[in-house]
């Protein structure tokens, strides 16, 4: 048995226990709407296994992920998690609400609630700033407001959107994030909801499994857009995090983009390097839900192709149904690659301290 590794979980979901918990943080004009409709952007797909782990319900009751002390006791302490980046419980859907003023107000209330509850509960919790990406000017103001909090480490948006994220419509968000030294992350679950378009270019899948399988296609579209629209030339310090969108598709996307760039570079004259070079410098991916080929060595080869030791970060997706156990999920990877993915890559991105004596060796072989 080796010493505990240094672990940063880049995707832990926290949620409200009750709708009324947010009321003290909301302007009065929105109280009735919030209590009657909540986020107000609903999905279309039924999951027979549910979304949340049944064993993650707090001792005090309420939804899984609603009690910071229970998350510490049930997940972080038994698994020796050093830091958890909190990504919320579906608030990204606010960006797809028909009323942008309501969405902006509720997002700000979530940020204040997060700072006042979870971020005060333990220094192990780090926050994500929720924004309404459908109103970039107001989103930029919210980033500037919340970036002053020392435990807010990134901006988060839903991956469901009305247009790809490289579009200049979104650039005020990236300017604010870069100005404040924060990465911008996207998280799935909002595809096909609210005012977003269909979750696939061909329309709406029929069932949850079909919808869930194809989520990486949307992540590919956004990263392709960010590179081709020149976002990383315009904002050279910006980092972009693709959370919970799969990971093994990245080598194929880089190869295809590089090949086409060689013939079509005149259509993107602002690009000065191969698309893959922008991706490797600016894009980070999280591991959950990690792909599981029949031959584990094939996953290692894919990770080597995409330089995962530089750009991949461990995530568990706790407390969701497809949770990845940090003691198991990366054990087939080479030692140094596993060490960096478990914690070091995230620590570098989010400027997190590494506890003395941890991380020198990986989890038991």
VENFENFEN-V165782 format. One line per field, one symbol per residue. ss: DSSP state (2 for helix, 1 for strand, 0 for the rest). phi: phi as a letter, one per 40 degrees, with the letter a starting at -180 (. if undefined). A space follows every 50 residues. Layout:
# VENFENFEN-V165782
ss = ???
phi = ???
This chain:
# VENFENFEN-V165782
ss = 00000001111100000022222220022222222220000000000000 01022200000000000222222222000000111100002222220002 22222222222222220222200011111100000222222222220000 01111111000000000222222222222000111110000000000001 00100002222220222222222222220022220000011110000002 22222222222222222200000022222222111100000000022222 22222002222110000001000000000000002222222222222222 000000000000000
phi = .bcdccbbccabcbaccadcccdcbbdddbdcccccbgcgbbcbbcbccg bbccccccdcggcdgbbcccccccbcccbfccabccbgbhcdcdcbccbc cccccccccdcccdccbccccacccbbbccbcccbdcccccccccccccc bcbabbbcccacacccdcdccdccccccdcgbcbbbbchbcgcfcccccb cbhbccbddcccccddcccccccdcdcccgdcccbcccbbbbcfbgaccc ddcccccccccccbcccbcccbbcdccccccbbbbbcccccbccbdcccc cccccbfdcbbcbcabgdbccbdbcccbcbcccddcccccccaccccccc fbccdcgbgcbcddc
